[in-house]
Amino acid sequence: MTVALEALRSELLSHYPKWHPILSPVGEGLHFEVFHAVHPVWGDVSIKVPRTRFISNDNDDHIDTRDLLRQEATLNGFFADHGIPTPRAFDLHVDGVAADYLIGSYLQHDRSTPSPRECGALLARMHAITSPKNLKCVAEVEDTLWRTIATLIGRRSRAVERLAGVTLPILQESEICELLNGNAGHAPSAILHMDFRSANILTRDSQVVGIIDWGNALVGDPALEVARVAEYGQWDDDFATAYGSNPLLQRPAHVALLYRLYTATMLAVVFLSEAPDPTSAEVSVKRVQALYRSLLPLLSQAKASDGTNPHL
């Protein structure tokens, strides 16, 4: 029995003294565990429980899992209202003594491999929905998306240097912000899932029945998420055909590379420290180095055309 399961049993008993569910583990990530249970009124439910209150590592600095649970409940409800299959929240409990949790509807699934066409079509539908005004996501750690991207590329690059023993260029965050804002600042805005992969896409007979886990969500340029899907290795011809016009191809080359670098540095840190995998780490570090090599001359050209001096 996990610590999260023991704590969840205790917390549920204090709030639902007449409910004695059988809790079965059905999923887990780096920071959360998910259990299945049957409620007398709600039926089959999923219960998401954080492993710890705060998340602090080389990718994420002091993230409150209570904020992530609140965001999950909000975005699940928002997308469900717009016809996207997400598990609606029944009970959000973020002041627990033993454990915090989010109880939502359980989407029956069989872990079959999702069809790339299904995935591409789903992502296109999500990106076509206008985001609510003034929505700020937990992953937007700075006052703007551009500053968040610039800050995290820098922070994660320094972590890659330290963990992998390599040397990477230092980009000036203020100049990166100016370039992104100037070249992509007028792009259409949407809610970006930012972890759109098979682990978070629920299927039955390879047909998509749900999308879960909004912990990495951002509001911004859909091309940023397309870059992430591509760096995950999921953007193939079938996915692209179903998605439609590729916004990443409509951005300047240096913006597209910065978007890719945002994901590549994150993946390198994951495989170097959060979920160590020497083989994947080596591939990821080489990918980061290759992106920097392609990016630097383009940044110099972009800055020269803007009349600014490159400081790399």
KAUR-V576575 format. One record per backbone hydrogen bond with DSSP energy under -0.5 kcal/mol. CO is the residue of the C=O (numbers start at 1). NH is the residue of the N-H. E is the energy in kcal/mol with one decimal. If there is no record, write none. Layout:
# KAUR-V576575
((CO/NH/E) (CO/NH/E))
This chain:
# KAUR-V576575
((2/6/-2.2) (3/7/-2.5) (4/8/-2.5) (5/9/-2.4) (6/10/-1.8) (7/11/-2.4) (8/12/-3.0) (9/13/-2.0) (10/14/-1.3) (11/15/-1.1) (12/16/-3.4) (16/19/-1.9) (18/20/-0.6) (21/23/-0.7) (22/24/-0.7) (24/36/-3.1) (27/34/-3.0) (31/51/-2.7) (31/52/-0.5) (32/29/-2.8) (33/49/-3.1) (34/26/-2.7) (34/27/-1.4) (35/47/-2.7) (36/24/-2.3) (37/39/-0.5) (37/45/-3.0) (39/43/-1.8) (43/39/-3.3) (44/106/-1.8) (45/37/-2.1) (46/104/-2.5) (47/35/-2.3) (48/102/-1.5) (49/33/-2.8) (53/65/-3.0) (54/56/-0.5) (55/63/-2.9) (60/57/-3.7) (60/62/-0.7) (63/55/-2.7) (63/65/-0.6) (64/67/-0.9) (64/68/-1.3) (65/69/-2.2) (66/70/-2.3) (67/71/-2.3) (68/72/-2.4) (69/73/-2.3) (70/74/-2.3) (71/75/-2.9) (72/76/-2.4) (73/77/-1.9) (74/78/-2.4) (75/79/-2.6) (76/80/-2.2) (77/81/-2.0) (78/82/-0.7) (79/82/-0.7) (79/84/-2.7) (80/83/-1.6) (84/86/-1.0) (85/211/-2.0) (86/88/-0.7) (88/105/-2.3) (91/93/-0.5) (91/103/-3.1) (92/94/-0.5) (93/101/-2.4) (101/93/-2.9) (102/48/-2.6) (102/104/-0.5) (103/90/-3.5) (103/91/-1.8) (104/46/-2.7) (105/107/-0.6) (106/108/-0.7) (115/119/-2.5) (116/120/-2.8) (117/121/-2.3) (118/122/-2.2) (119/123/-2.6) (120/124/-2.0) (121/125/-2.0) (122/126/-2.3) (123/127/-2.4) (124/128/-1.2) (126/129/-1.1) (129/191/-0.5) (132/135/-1.1) (134/136/-0.6) (135/137/-0.5) (137/140/-1.3) (139/141/-1.6) (144/148/-1.9) (145/149/-2.7) (146/150/-2.5) (147/151/-2.8) (148/152/-2.6) (149/153/-2.3) (150/154/-1.9) (151/155/-2.8) (152/156/-2.6) (153/157/-2.0) (154/158/-2.0) (155/159/-1.7) (156/160/-2.4) (157/161/-2.3) (158/162/-2.2) (159/163/-2.8) (160/164/-2.8) (161/165/-1.7) (161/166/-0.7) (169/171/-0.6) (171/173/-0.6) (172/176/-2.0) (173/177/-2.5) (174/178/-1.9) (175/179/-2.4) (176/180/-2.6) (177/181/-2.7) (178/182/-2.4) (179/183/-1.9) (180/184/-2.5) (181/185/-1.1) (184/187/-1.7) (188/222/-0.6) (190/192/-0.6) (190/220/-2.7) (192/218/-1.9) (195/197/-1.5) (197/200/-2.0) (198/201/-1.0) (200/202/-0.6) (200/212/-2.4) (202/209/-3.2) (202/210/-1.4) (203/110/-2.8) (203/111/-0.7) (204/207/-1.6) (206/115/-1.4) (207/204/-2.3) (210/202/-2.3) (214/217/-1.4) (217/139/-0.7) (218/192/-3.8) (218/220/-0.5) (220/190/-2.2) (221/224/-2.0) (221/225/-0.7) (222/225/-0.5) (222/226/-2.1) (223/227/-2.2) (224/228/-1.4) (225/229/-2.8) (226/230/-2.4) (227/231/-2.4) (228/232/-2.1) (229/234/-2.3) (229/235/-0.6) (230/233/-1.2) (234/236/-1.5) (236/240/-2.9) (237/241/-2.6) (238/242/-2.0) (239/243/-2.3) (240/244/-2.4) (245/247/-0.8) (246/249/-0.8) (247/250/-0.9) (248/251/-1.1) (252/256/-2.3) (253/257/-2.2) (254/258/-2.0) (255/259/-2.6) (256/260/-2.1) (257/261/-2.6) (258/262/-2.0) (259/263/-1.1) (260/264/-2.9) (261/265/-2.5) (262/266/-0.9) (263/267/-2.6) (264/268/-2.2) (265/269/-2.0) (266/270/-2.2) (267/271/-2.4) (268/272/-1.6) (269/273/-2.3) (269/274/-1.2) (270/275/-3.4) (271/277/-2.4) (273/276/-0.6) (277/281/-3.1) (278/282/-2.2) (279/283/-1.9) (280/284/-2.6) (281/285/-2.7) (282/286/-2.0) (283/287/-1.8) (284/288/-2.2) (285/289/-2.4) (286/290/-2.3) (287/291/-2.3) (288/292/-2.1) (289/293/-2.1) (290/294/-1.9) (291/295/-2.3) (292/296/-2.5) (293/297/-0.6) (294/298/-0.7) (295/299/-2.5) (296/300/-2.2) (297/301/-2.0) (298/302/-2.6) (299/303/-2.8) (300/304/-2.2) (301/305/-2.3) (302/306/-1.2) (303/307/-0.5) (303/308/-2.8) (304/307/-1.0) (311/172/-0.5) (312/170/-0.9))
